[in-house]
């Protein structure tokens, strides 16, 4: 879709919170262990004997928000110690997965891919397969409850391997083993620096032989080399975050990151004058999807403000941008909130929200006919009305 004309530019003024909440949404990058309800963490921690940094729901929610809002990816990741600790039993995993689906559907999400690392949920004796089976059972329960509430949603999973570990081939085989039970893709996650995706080439080569989908966290805390390796060496179909791709863009010979003007304020003339480096051009030409997560990136220091987040510049330059939550608990966010922030601080309107939603469905690891059905029957009727 083309940029809105002046005649339609006032459309954003009608985007109140309720309209945005009701808008159908597609979510590709959401971590299961980053989206728990504080009340659930508190209750499950008492059952398993895990000590928390706060003993009330409000106190716990505040602790997570303040700890995550540090500007450090390392400290941001430390908050997961407490969520993962209460996801070590079949009952805990099922409940967290079920509530995840309920929360997403209440926020207007009609399709989601939720990711998690099974290797992090073995402390109480569960096997990798039992972890996956428990999560899938919870997701299916959540889908039933959402449908009964009049908010149908489809939720698939991405099984994740940790970058610093040596289990990626084993986890890749686990994902393929459960491909008929709701696992639709594979991912690697964790700190980028010092743990390049090429450490896991064996896993990616196996996945390609099995015709299995995968995405790679790249270009968040590390630069263009991480993105290049993920695509050219590993064959990633999508990029988790990819915000550092703007390091390969210039304006009049100046890196766009040094221009000093929020991307939301760039003129059409400036946008037309942007020069793409070879990697950025390749990503755009090949329509490689970018799983962008604005609020999370602000917390980890990957972007300074919503108005200056690369998602706006890359969207205007017609990269295949998608909008995501990353970790709803740590960022205190939802898909509706991410949309509201872009509308309020980066000048987005309904045309932009429609585009990233359709982009996400086009890029989903769901079979083509099911993607098309959701686009035609759930997304377009709302945005094109």
Secondary structure as UniProt FT lines:
FT   TURN            6..8
FT   HELIX           9..14
FT   HELIX           17..22
FT   STRAND          25..31
FT   HELIX           32..34
FT   HELIX           38..48
FT   HELIX           57..68
FT   TURN            69..70
FT   HELIX           73..78
FT   HELIX           80..85
FT   HELIX           90..106
FT   TURN            107..108
FT   STRAND          109..116
FT   HELIX           118..120
FT   TURN            123..124
FT   HELIX           128..148
FT   TURN            149..150
FT   STRAND          154..162
FT   TURN            163..164
FT   HELIX           168..177
FT   HELIX           179..181
FT   STRAND          183..189
FT   TURN            193..194
FT   HELIX           197..200
FT   HELIX           201..209
FT   TURN            210..211
FT   STRAND          214..218
FT   HELIX           224..228
FT   HELIX           229..233
FT   STRAND          238..241
FT   HELIX           243..248
FT   STRAND          249..251
FT   TURN            252..253
FT   STRAND          254..255
FT   HELIX           256..258
FT   HELIX           263..265
FT   HELIX           268..272
FT   STRAND          274..276
FT   HELIX           278..285
FT   TURN            286..287
FT   STRAND          289..292
FT   HELIX           294..300
FT   TURN            307..308
FT   HELIX           310..316
FT   TURN            317..318
FT   STRAND          321..323
FT   HELIX           328..331
FT   HELIX           335..346
FT   HELIX           350..363
FT   HELIX           368..374
FT   HELIX           375..379
FT   HELIX           380..383
//
